[in-house]
């Protein structure tokens, strides 16, 4: 049975949060890889994409104005094939200026970055979703020293873009405790090892709060969510979620999987 399309009103594109996983997810079969591989066909085609990756960090919101971003292989020790992969999607300087203007008007003090390549938080999901690399991409940083509310406000500022055919793609990980992804004997835990309660309960809580549109609880996740700090020793991989939350309306979970027992790979769609 084919999966349903995630349609939105004409010209409107729903913001998304996806968990991008390890760089080599693109090489190996998994439920998340198959989900991302089909996701682009389920969505209205965007005219451009604003990518908010957990692997692009800066002190202030940084907008990439590069018309032809190259590649960043921001990882080590993986298969050689990964270092030969490219994603030659063009940038969009005009859209970058609009993003900068929206953030500036919201008092978020953005900066322009004239040249920066695509990190794996951007190119891994996009290579699966839109393999032709023919949709322009503008990158926007997260600020690890700023809180979820700041990132939600970034999303609120970007909301007009969703009505104009632009996909706000937030790429991180619903849980991201890499230390506990390793087994006591060394190496990663088995890919299909069952999630412990501290991961499952956290993922369930996020799903419930997003479905209820409980923004205040989500922004205070570290204090209110079960095992919030254990699932995210640092915030950067969840911060993109709050940008998508701010850019859209009511959200729904569109994919759930756990890899290596502790890495929740959930994805969310928000109303445009």
C-alpha positions as CSV (number, residue, x, y, z in Angstrom):
1,X,0.0,0.0,0.0
2,X,1.4,3.4,-1.0
3,X,1.9,6.0,1.7
4,X,-0.5,9.0,1.7
5,X,0.6,12.4,0.4
6,X,1.2,15.1,2.9
7,X,-0.7,17.7,1.0
8,X,-1.1,21.4,2.0
9,X,-3.0,24.3,0.5
10,X,-1.7,25.5,-2.9
11,X,1.8,27.0,-2.8
12,X,2.0,26.3,1.0
13,X,4.7,23.8,2.1
14,X,4.5,22.2,5.6
15,X,7.6,22.7,7.7
16,X,9.3,19.4,8.6
17,X,11.6,18.1,11.3
18,X,13.6,15.0,10.4
19,X,16.2,13.0,12.3
20,X,19.2,12.6,10.0
21,X,21.1,9.9,11.8
22,X,24.7,8.9,11.2
23,X,26.1,9.9,7.8
24,X,26.2,6.3,6.6
25,X,22.4,6.0,7.1
26,X,22.3,6.8,3.4
27,X,24.2,3.6,2.6
28,X,22.3,1.1,4.7
29,X,18.7,-0.1,4.6
30,X,16.5,1.0,7.5
31,X,13.0,2.2,8.1
32,X,14.2,5.8,8.3
33,X,16.2,5.6,5.1
34,X,13.1,4.2,3.3
35,X,11.0,6.9,4.9
36,X,13.3,9.7,3.7
37,X,13.6,8.1,0.3
38,X,9.9,8.4,-0.2
39,X,9.2,11.6,1.6
40,X,9.9,14.1,-1.2
41,X,7.3,12.4,-3.4
42,X,4.7,12.7,-0.6
43,X,5.0,16.5,-0.3
44,X,4.1,19.4,-2.5
45,X,7.2,20.3,-4.5
46,X,9.0,23.3,-2.9
47,X,10.5,26.1,-5.0
48,X,13.3,26.3,-2.5
49,X,14.4,24.9,0.9
50,X,15.7,26.5,4.0
51,X,17.8,23.9,5.8
52,X,18.3,24.2,9.6
53,X,20.9,21.6,10.5
54,X,22.1,20.7,14.0
55,X,25.6,20.6,12.4
56,X,25.6,24.3,11.5
57,X,26.2,26.2,14.7
58,X,27.0,29.9,15.3
59,X,26.6,32.5,18.0
60,X,24.0,34.3,16.0
61,X,21.5,33.2,13.3
62,X,23.8,32.8,10.3
63,X,22.3,32.7,6.8
64,X,24.4,31.3,4.0
65,X,24.3,33.5,0.9
66,X,26.6,31.2,-1.2
67,X,25.2,30.7,-4.7
68,X,27.0,27.3,-5.2
69,X,27.7,25.6,-1.8
70,X,30.2,22.8,-1.9
71,X,30.4,19.7,0.4
72,X,31.4,19.3,4.0
73,X,32.3,15.8,5.1
74,X,32.0,16.6,8.9
75,X,32.7,13.1,10.1
76,X,35.5,10.5,10.2
77,X,35.9,6.8,10.2
78,X,33.0,6.0,7.9
79,X,32.8,4.2,4.5
80,X,35.0,5.7,1.8
81,X,31.9,5.9,-0.5
82,X,30.5,8.7,1.7
83,X,33.5,11.0,1.0
84,X,32.8,10.7,-2.8
85,X,29.1,11.7,-2.5
86,X,28.1,15.1,-3.7
87,X,24.9,17.1,-3.5
88,X,25.2,19.9,-6.1
89,X,22.0,21.8,-5.3
90,X,22.4,25.5,-6.0
91,X,22.1,28.2,-3.3
92,X,19.7,31.0,-3.5
93,X,21.2,34.4,-2.6
94,X,17.9,36.2,-3.1
95,X,16.1,33.9,-0.7
96,X,19.0,34.2,1.7
97,X,18.5,37.9,1.8
98,X,14.8,37.4,2.5
99,X,15.6,35.0,5.3
100,X,18.0,37.5,6.8
101,X,15.5,40.3,6.5
102,X,12.7,38.3,8.3
103,X,15.1,37.4,11.1
104,X,16.4,41.0,11.3
105,X,12.8,42.4,11.5
106,X,12.1,40.0,14.4
107,X,15.1,41.4,16.3
108,X,17.1,38.2,16.1
109,X,20.4,39.9,15.0
110,X,21.3,37.6,12.0
111,X,24.5,37.6,10.1
112,X,25.3,36.6,6.5
113,X,27.8,33.9,5.7
114,X,29.1,34.3,2.1
115,X,30.5,30.8,1.8
116,X,29.7,27.5,3.5
117,X,29.2,24.0,2.2
118,X,26.5,21.5,2.9
119,X,27.1,19.5,6.1
120,X,25.7,15.9,6.5
121,X,22.7,17.2,8.4
122,X,21.7,18.9,5.2
123,X,22.9,16.7,2.4
124,X,22.1,13.3,3.8
125,X,18.3,13.8,4.1
126,X,18.1,16.0,1.0
127,X,20.0,13.4,-1.2
128,X,17.3,10.9,-0.2
129,X,14.3,13.3,-0.5
130,X,15.3,15.2,-3.6
131,X,18.1,13.2,-5.3
132,X,18.1,15.4,-8.5
133,X,19.5,18.2,-6.4
134,X,17.6,20.7,-8.5
135,X,15.9,22.7,-5.7
136,X,17.8,25.7,-4.3
137,X,18.9,25.4,-0.7
138,X,19.6,28.2,1.8
139,X,21.3,27.1,5.1
140,X,20.5,28.7,8.5
141,X,22.4,27.9,11.7
142,X,21.3,27.0,15.2
143,X,22.7,28.7,18.2
144,X,23.6,26.1,20.9
145,X,24.0,28.8,23.6
146,X,20.5,30.0,23.0
147,X,17.4,28.3,24.4
148,X,14.5,26.5,22.6
149,X,12.3,29.7,22.8
150,X,14.9,31.6,20.7
151,X,14.7,28.9,18.0
152,X,10.9,28.9,18.1
153,X,11.0,32.7,17.6
154,X,13.3,32.0,14.6
155,X,10.7,29.7,13.2
156,X,7.9,32.3,13.8
157,X,9.9,34.8,11.8
158,X,10.3,32.3,8.9
159,X,6.6,31.3,8.9
160,X,5.7,33.6,5.9
161,X,8.1,31.5,3.7
162,X,5.9,28.4,4.1
163,X,3.1,30.2,2.3
164,X,5.4,31.0,-0.6
165,X,6.5,27.6,-1.6
166,X,9.6,27.3,0.6
167,X,10.2,24.2,2.7
168,X,11.6,24.8,6.1
169,X,13.5,21.6,6.7
170,X,14.8,21.2,10.3
171,X,17.3,18.4,10.6
172,X,18.5,17.0,13.9
173,X,17.7,14.0,16.0
174,X,14.8,13.4,18.4
175,X,17.2,11.9,20.9
176,X,21.0,12.2,20.7
177,X,22.9,10.5,23.5
178,X,25.8,9.1,21.5
179,X,27.7,7.9,24.5
180,X,24.9,5.4,25.3
181,X,24.6,4.4,21.6
182,X,27.9,2.4,22.2
183,X,27.8,-1.1,23.7
184,X,29.9,-1.9,26.8
185,X,32.0,-4.2,24.5
186,X,32.8,-1.4,22.1
187,X,31.1,-0.4,18.8
188,X,27.6,0.6,18.3
189,X,24.7,-1.3,19.8
190,X,22.8,-3.5,17.4
191,X,20.7,-1.4,15.0
192,X,17.5,-3.1,16.0
193,X,18.0,-3.2,19.7
194,X,14.9,-2.3,21.6
195,X,14.7,1.2,23.0
196,X,15.0,1.5,26.8
197,X,12.1,3.2,28.6
198,X,14.1,6.5,29.0
199,X,14.2,6.9,25.2
200,X,10.7,5.6,24.5
201,X,9.1,7.7,27.2
202,X,10.8,10.9,26.0
203,X,9.7,10.2,22.4
204,X,6.2,9.6,23.5
205,X,6.1,12.8,25.5
206,X,7.3,14.8,22.5
207,X,4.7,13.3,20.3
208,X,1.9,14.0,22.8
209,X,2.9,17.6,23.3
210,X,3.2,18.3,19.6
211,X,-0.1,16.7,18.9
212,X,-1.6,18.9,21.7
213,X,0.2,22.0,20.4
214,X,1.6,22.5,23.9
215,X,4.3,24.9,22.9
216,X,5.1,26.0,26.5
217,X,5.8,22.5,27.6
218,X,7.9,21.7,24.6
219,X,10.0,24.9,25.0
220,X,10.6,23.8,28.6
221,X,11.4,20.2,27.6
222,X,14.5,19.9,29.7
223,X,12.6,20.4,32.9
224,X,9.3,18.9,32.0
225,X,10.0,15.9,29.6
226,X,10.9,12.6,31.1
227,X,14.6,12.0,30.9
228,X,15.1,15.2,28.8
229,X,18.7,15.8,29.8
230,X,19.6,12.1,29.3
231,X,18.2,12.1,25.8
232,X,20.0,15.4,25.0
233,X,23.1,15.9,27.0
234,X,23.5,19.0,24.8
235,X,20.6,20.8,23.0
236,X,21.9,21.2,19.4
237,X,20.2,18.2,17.9
238,X,16.8,19.1,19.2
239,X,17.0,22.8,18.5
240,X,16.0,22.5,14.8
241,X,12.7,21.0,16.0
242,X,11.7,24.3,17.6
243,X,12.4,26.2,14.4
244,X,10.0,23.9,12.6
245,X,7.5,24.2,15.4
246,X,7.6,28.0,15.2
247,X,7.3,28.1,11.4
248,X,4.2,25.9,11.4
249,X,1.0,25.2,13.2
250,X,-0.3,22.0,14.7
251,X,2.1,19.1,14.2
252,X,1.9,15.4,13.7
253,X,4.4,12.6,13.9
254,X,4.9,11.1,10.4
255,X,7.7,8.6,11.2
256,X,9.0,6.7,14.2
257,X,12.0,4.5,14.6
258,X,14.8,3.9,17.1
259,X,18.3,2.9,16.0
260,X,21.1,1.5,18.2
261,X,18.6,1.4,21.0
262,X,18.9,5.1,22.0
263,X,18.7,7.2,18.8
264,X,15.1,8.1,18.2
265,X,14.7,8.9,14.5
266,X,11.2,10.4,14.6
267,X,10.0,12.9,12.1
268,X,7.3,15.6,12.3
269,X,5.2,17.6,9.8
270,X,3.7,20.9,10.9
271,X,0.8,22.7,9.3
272,X,1.8,25.4,6.8
